[in-house]
Amino acid sequence: MTTRETDLYPPVKTFLEGQGYVVKSEVGAADVVAVRGGEPPVIVELKLGFSLALVHQCIARLGVSDDVYMAVERGKGKRFLKATKDMTRLCRRLGLGLLTVRLSDGLVQVHCDPGPYAPRKNAKRRGRLLKEFAARQGDPNDGGQTRVGLITAYRQDALKLALFLYEVGASKGADVARETGVPRATTMMRDDHYGWFEKVEKGVYGLTPKGAEAVDRSGDVLGT
């Protein structure tokens, strides 16, 4: 049997009536309107799934009331849980409420209520962002690209080490650090996240064929 948006209405109506609201459907442009005493009306827009159109619809309803919810059918699996988490975050920023409805038993879950939202800034994340910005040389990436192949400050430092070994040959970690200006050179070559370095003897590292290939492809990655 095909699920319809109207299937969401009975559970939502029961949920709101349980909180003392008088509930009616299809009032004006709103899917659901609930009134309790002299309080501002609560508006709920019903949809089977998340969409940008639903967000736009709910934002339009904020011109009528500050108490606007979107209600969607509750899905299954990690994909839906992630979508719900992301939409909850968006709704909080927009001042909207979010409900999910499990049609198998009519359970209505409130993920967030409408209201003003002032997100707290994460000083630690901001610090990491600015540290990466300052450490990166030039602007080697294309805005909007995927994470695969992304040039970070760490990768740029690794390329400096690889380029040095490519030109000079196997060297002591301390010498590589001094000549390249990368203090953590020995640790980076030992950890070898990219498969570019190999230990020749104690404290001495050389370049693998993969590392040499990375140098050949590096182009202007180092911003020089």
C-alpha positions in Angstrom: 0.0 0.0 0.0 1.4 3.4 -1.0 2.1 5.8 1.8 0.6 9.3 1.4 1.2 12.6 3.2 -2.3 12.4 4.6 -1.2 9.3 6.5 0.9 11.5 8.7 -2.0 13.6 9.8 -3.8 11.3 12.3 -0.7 10.7 14.4 0.3 14.3 14.4 -3.3 15.4 15.3 -3.4 12.9 18.2 0.1 14.1 19.4 -1.0 17.7 19.5 -4.4 17.0 21.0 -2.6 15.2 23.8 -1.0 18.5 24.7 -4.3 20.4 24.8 -4.5 21.8 21.3 -7.5 22.0 19.0 -6.2 20.7 15.7 -7.6 21.2 12.2 -6.1 20.3 8.8 -5.8 22.3 5.5 -6.4 25.7 7.0 -5.4 28.3 4.5 -2.0 27.3 3.0 -1.0 25.3 6.1 -1.3 21.5 6.3 -2.0 21.5 10.0 -3.0 24.3 12.4 -3.2 23.7 16.2 -4.6 26.3 18.7 -4.5 26.3 22.5 -6.2 29.1 24.3 -4.8 32.5 23.4 -1.4 31.2 22.4 0.0 31.8 18.8 -1.0 29.0 16.4 1.2 26.0 15.8 1.7 25.2 12.1 2.8 21.8 10.9 3.8 21.0 7.3 3.5 17.3 6.4 5.9 15.6 3.9 7.0 12.0 3.3 10.6 13.0 3.2 13.1 15.9 3.6 13.4 18.3 0.7 14.5 21.9 0.0 10.9 22.6 -1.0 9.7 21.6 2.5 12.3 23.9 4.1 11.0 26.8 1.9 7.4 26.0 2.7 8.1 26.1 6.5 10.1 29.3 6.2 7.1 30.9 4.4 4.9 29.8 7.3 7.1 31.8 9.7 5.3 34.9 8.3 2.2 33.6 10.1 3.5 32.2 13.3 6.8 31.7 15.1 5.8 28.1 16.0 6.3 26.1 12.7 7.2 22.4 12.5 8.0 20.1 9.6 6.8 16.6 10.0 8.2 13.7 7.9 7.7 9.9 7.9 10.4 8.2 10.0 12.6 6.1 7.8 15.0 3.3 8.6 18.8 2.9 8.5 21.9 5.1 9.0 21.2 7.2 6.0 17.9 8.4 7.4 19.4 9.0 10.9 22.1 11.1 9.3 19.6 13.1 7.3 17.6 13.7 10.4 20.6 14.9 12.3 21.6 17.3 9.5 18.0 18.6 9.2 17.7 19.0 12.9 20.8 21.2 12.9 19.4 23.2 9.9 16.0 23.6 11.6 17.5 24.9 14.8 19.4 27.6 12.8 16.2 28.6 11.0 14.1 28.6 14.1 11.9 25.7 12.9 10.7 22.6 14.7 11.1 19.0 13.4 8.9 16.0 14.0 9.2 12.5 12.7 6.3 10.1 12.5 6.6 6.3 12.7 3.5 5.1 10.8 3.7 1.5 12.1 2.5 2.7 15.5 1.9 6.4 15.2 4.8 7.4 17.3 5.7 11.1 16.9 9.2 12.1 18.0 10.2 15.8 18.5 13.8 16.4 17.3 13.7 20.1 18.0 11.2 22.9 18.8 10.9 26.3 17.1 12.7 29.2 18.6 15.7 31.5 18.3 19.1 29.8 18.1 22.5 31.2 18.8 25.1 28.5 18.0 28.1 28.4 20.2 31.4 28.9 18.4 33.9 26.1 18.8 37.2 27.8 19.6 39.1 24.6 19.2 37.8 24.0 15.7 38.4 27.6 14.8 42.0 27.3 16.0 42.6 24.2 13.9 41.1 26.0 10.9 43.3 29.0 11.2 46.4 26.9 11.9 45.8 24.9 8.7 45.2 28.2 6.8 48.4 29.7 8.1 50.5 26.6 7.5 49.3 25.9 3.9 51.5 27.4 1.2 49.7 29.1 -1.7 46.2 27.9 -2.7 46.7 24.5 -4.3 43.1 23.2 -4.2 40.0 23.9 -6.3 37.1 25.1 -4.1 34.4 22.5 -3.9 36.6 19.5 -4.7 36.1 16.2 -2.9 38.4 15.2 0.0 40.3 12.8 -2.2 43.6 14.3 -3.3 43.1 17.4 -1.2 46.4 19.3 -0.6 46.8 20.0 3.1 49.7 21.7 5.0 50.8 18.2 6.1 50.9 16.9 2.5 52.8 20.0 1.4 55.4 19.3 4.2 55.6 15.7 3.1 56.2 16.8 -0.5 59.0 19.1 0.7 60.7 16.1 2.3 60.1 13.9 -0.8 61.5 16.6 -3.1 64.6 16.9 -0.9 65.2 13.1 -0.9 64.5 13.0 -4.7 67.3 15.6 -5.3 69.8 14.6 -2.6 69.1 10.9 -1.9 68.7 9.0 1.4 69.5 11.3 4.3 69.4 11.5 8.1 66.2 12.8 9.5 67.9 15.7 11.2 69.5 16.9 8.0 66.2 16.7 6.2 64.5 18.7 8.9 67.2 21.4 8.8 67.3 21.7 5.0 63.6 21.7 4.4 62.5 23.7 7.4 60.1 21.0 8.5 60.8 20.3 12.2 58.8 17.1 12.3 60.6 15.6 9.3 61.8 12.4 11.0 58.4 11.7 12.6 56.7 12.2 9.3 59.1 9.9 7.4 58.8 7.3 10.1 55.0 7.4 10.1 54.9 7.4 6.3 51.2 8.1 5.8 51.5 8.2 2.0 53.9 5.3 1.4 56.6 7.8 0.1 59.4 7.0 2.5 61.5 4.0 3.5 64.0 3.5 6.3 67.4 2.8 5.0 69.2 2.5 8.3 68.7 3.9 11.8 67.8 7.6 11.4 68.2 7.5 7.7 65.4 7.6 5.2 65.1 7.3 1.4 62.3 7.8 -1.2 60.1 5.0 -2.5 59.1 4.8 -6.2 55.7 6.0 -5.0 57.3 9.0 -3.4 59.3 9.8 -6.6 56.1 9.6 -8.6 54.4 12.0 -6.1 57.2 14.5 -6.7 56.9 14.2 -10.4 53.2 15.0 -10.2 53.5 17.7 -7.6 53.6 20.7 -10.0 52.9 23.9 -8.2 51.5 22.2 -5.1 54.2 23.7 -2.9 53.2 27.2 -3.9 56.6 28.0 -5.2 
